[in-house]
Amino acid sequence: MLESAFPKSWKNESKPHKFCPGCGQALALKILGYAIDELEIANKMVYACDIGCSLLTWDMFNIDTIQTHHGRVIPTVSGLKMAKPEAITVAFLGDGGGYAIGAQHLVNAAMRNDKITVILINNANYAMTGGQYAPTTLIGQVTDTTPIGRKAEAFGNPIHGPEMIAQIAAPGAYIARTTSNNFDDCKKKIKKALQNQIEGRGFSFVEILAMCPVNWKTNTVDSLEFIDKKMTEVFPLGEIKND
């Protein structure tokens, strides 16, 4: 009998997540759990999480899990996949871990066409450490370290990770962007990324735009509007590479 991606105790009792109220990462992880169960791959899964808010996920799934140093989750998963090709591997990390300290690992994994799945949360700030400016912070966005808003002349423009990776990824890669508040679209893209790995086609990368109301200092309505109107204007949704 295939084990569910969720611990058996969850069938009868609730296990609250450890994220701040309204955090979009909790939604993204719930959707990942559904995708794992629907593909029936829990007994083949190895899930790895980075430092940052993603480290709070180390005990969320009833599957083999690794927690790595900051920015090092992608090479850890790449190495595991080389040693155990039959494993279905997921590297889960934030925009800081993927686009700052770990950017070289993301780039090289895509260039090598490592047959892994990377799920990156883009909430436009360094959330775990208090809401500082990050590679994905929007122009004009106020953070703890950009109190008058991010200025392009001082910090450059926000990074477009999926578009960058699509330029260097080998044929067979799957690269997409979605949002954590669109359940159906997010699950569809995560499942495609996992299926791409299952079929041995190549590198898979899904960026998920996610709410961060505590650091954004927004209520529920404003958080959703920030995602749906401001972030998606800068970071267009869709499948960037699927060949």
Secondary structure, 3 states (H helix, E strand, C coil): CCCCCCCHHHHCCCCCCCCCCCCHHHHHHHHHHHHHHHHCCHHHEEEEECCCHHHHHCCCCCCEEEECCCCCHHHHHHHHHHHCCCCEEEEEEEHHHHHCCCHHHHHHHHHHCCCCEEEEEECCCECCCCCECCCCCCCCCCECCECCCCCHHHHCCCCCHHHHHHHHCCCCCEEEEEECCCHHHHHHHHHHHHHHHHCCCCCEEEEEECCCHHHHCCCHHHHHHHHHHHHHHHCCCEEEEEC
